[in-house]
Amino acid sequence: MTLKIYGIGASRTVRPLWAATELGLQFEHIAVPYQGGGTRTPEFLAVNPNGHIPVIEDFRPEGKVTVWESMACALYVAKVHGKADGKSITPATVQEEADALRWSFWTVTELEKDALTILMHRLVMPADQRKPELADAAEQRLRVPFKVLNAHLQAQSQMGLSYLSANRFTIADVCVASVLAWTTSSDLLMSEFPAVKAWLDTCIKRPTFASSRKLA
Ligand SMILES: N[C@@H](CCC(=O)N[C@@H](CS)C(=O)NCC(=O)O)C(=O)O
């Protein structure tokens, strides 16, 4: 049985890579970068017709399973390759399953686009191409979902819980923190929402995040 993960750590591929690394899985890493046309070759389009990384191919006794969409890939790794023993990132209860689904869908719909705008226009694009006003507007919009997350984390903390779901680091944290890692340059968001900042720091300081990001 072979699990193949296509993509590089410095991309959305970090989501399934982080999940697989947390679980200590053996996997084959196929380092397809997002620049240079590697995602648009006929061979790659046969794997993911969308022409994007990440993609997972899971060669199982019952046949090959293909997964694309980064959140689906991360959730798949946790669900299918982890043990639901209440010790790993894998959801172990119906509530934990619901948390993984709701927080990851929420991240894609409520956070991802604006978080990427902040990353691109504050850090990644060449300085002369950045538009600070776009990052500023994204930051203002993000105050709304950040307030929701901050309140949730404060409520968790009042129950003695340090993470999004359950009493441990789970796939819900992987899915949300991998996107919010793009917003750490935002002094406004990091200072206005201290519970988010503290939780995010804890998640992205895990050695598994750094080692997954480095896979190239
Ligand atoms: N919604 C998709 C977006 C995937 C995506 O845009 N991936 C980028 C890298 S982070 C990519 O493959 N870009 C290269 C291309 O589109 O050709 C997901 O979450 O997987």
The ligand as an ORCA input file, in Angstrom:
! r2SCAN-3c Opt
* xyz 0 1
  N      -8.668     25.023     -3.715
  C      -7.445     24.342     -4.059
  C      -6.435     25.380     -4.544
  C      -5.142     24.701     -4.957
  C      -4.143     25.700     -5.515
  O      -4.484     26.778     -6.010
  N      -2.877     25.310     -5.433
  C      -1.825     26.155     -5.951
  C      -0.607     26.063     -5.023
  S      -0.956     26.545     -3.367
  C      -1.396     25.657     -7.318
  O      -1.380     24.475     -7.567
  N      -1.023     26.566     -8.220
  C      -0.491     26.185     -9.512
  C      -1.490     26.204    -10.600
  O      -2.672     26.516    -10.357
  O      -1.089     25.943    -11.738
  C      -6.923     23.563     -2.862
  O      -7.147     23.987     -1.726
  O      -6.297     22.519     -3.064
*
